[in-house]
């Protein structure tokens, strides 16, 4: 299954503890994208989309497409911080996906599709 999340880039003034709390109050999840030889990017994701994705175990290991402001990034979920007793996500870390990770994910999805066809 392919996962697509809508994201909003955050500026330097929109980072920090206070800004993150405001995002959470507005039902968004602060996150960061790093790796791949590019500068880290702070983004905000819709909390509802994150929760829906996390209901599926494959979300943790498959390549996720983050779409923001006319561009997109292929990422893998690296770390997730949850509230100790509330069902909320506090912060997410995403790592930019390499070509090998993208190819491996596509191969696994093709195998599952072939297995599903063989069962029917």
C-alpha positions in Angstrom: 0.0 0.0 0.0 1.3 3.4 -0.8 1.1 6.1 1.8 0.7 9.8 0.9 0.7 12.5 3.5 0.1 16.2 3.0 2.6 18.4 4.8 3.3 22.1 5.3 6.9 23.4 5.5 7.6 25.4 8.6 9.9 28.4 8.7 12.5 29.2 11.4 10.0 31.4 13.2 7.5 28.4 13.4 9.9 26.1 15.2 10.4 25.5 18.9 8.4 24.5 21.9 5.7 27.2 21.6 5.2 26.7 17.9 4.9 22.9 18.3 2.3 23.3 21.0 0.3 25.6 18.8 0.5 23.1 16.0 -0.8 20.3 18.3 -3.6 22.5 19.4 -4.6 22.9 15.7 -4.6 19.1 15.2 -1.3 19.0 13.5 1.8 17.0 14.2 5.3 18.6 14.0 7.9 16.6 12.2 11.3 16.8 10.7 12.8 15.3 7.5 16.6 14.6 7.5 19.2 12.6 5.7 19.9 12.1 2.0 22.6 14.8 1.9 20.1 17.7 2.1 19.4 20.1 4.9 16.8 19.0 7.5 13.3 20.4 6.9 10.7 21.1 9.6 7.2 20.2 8.5 3.7 20.0 10.0 1.4 17.0 9.2 -2.3 16.6 9.8 -2.7 14.5 13.0 -5.7 12.6 11.6 -3.6 11.4 8.6 -0.8 10.2 10.8 -3.2 8.3 13.1 -4.8 6.6 10.1 -1.5 5.5 8.7 -0.2 4.2 12.1 -3.2 1.8 12.2 -1.5 -0.2 9.5 1.7 -2.0 10.5 3.2 -1.5 7.0 3.3 2.3 7.6 6.3 1.8 9.9 8.4 0.1 7.2 7.2 1.3 3.8 8.3 4.3 1.9 5.9 7.3 2.5 5.4 10.2 0.1 5.2 13.6 1.8 3.6 16.2 -0.5 4.2 19.9 0.2 4.1 23.1 -1.7 4.3 21.6 -5.2 7.0 19.1 -4.4 7.2 15.7 -2.7 9.7 13.7 -0.7 10.0 9.9 -0.4 10.7 9.2 3.3 10.7 6.4 5.8 9.4 6.8 9.4 12.4 6.8 11.6 11.1 7.7 15.1 7.7 8.6 16.7 7.0 10.2 20.0 3.6 9.6 21.6 2.0 11.2 24.6 2.3 9.0 27.7 -1.4 8.5 28.2 -3.3 10.4 25.5 -3.9 9.0 22.1 -1.8 11.7 20.4 1.4 11.9 18.5 3.8 14.5 19.7 6.5 14.4 17.1 7.7 12.4 14.1 11.1 12.0 12.5 11.3 11.0 8.9 14.5 9.9 7.0 14.8 10.6 3.3 14.5 7.2 1.4 17.3 5.9 -0.6 16.9 4.3 -4.1 17.5 0.8 -2.5 14.7 1.3 0.1 12.3 2.5 -2.7 13.2 -0.6 -4.8 12.8 -3.0 -1.9 9.4 -1.6 -1.0 8.2 -1.9 -4.6 9.4 -5.5 -4.7 7.6 -6.4 -1.5 4.4 -4.8 -2.8 4.7 -6.7 -6.1 5.2 -10.0 -4.2 2.1 -9.4 -2.1 0.1 -8.5 -5.2 1.2 -11.8 -6.9 0.4 -13.8 -3.8 -3.1 -12.2 -3.6 -3.7 -13.1 -7.3 -2.5 -16.7 -6.7 -5.0 -17.1 -3.8 -8.0 -16.1 -6.0 
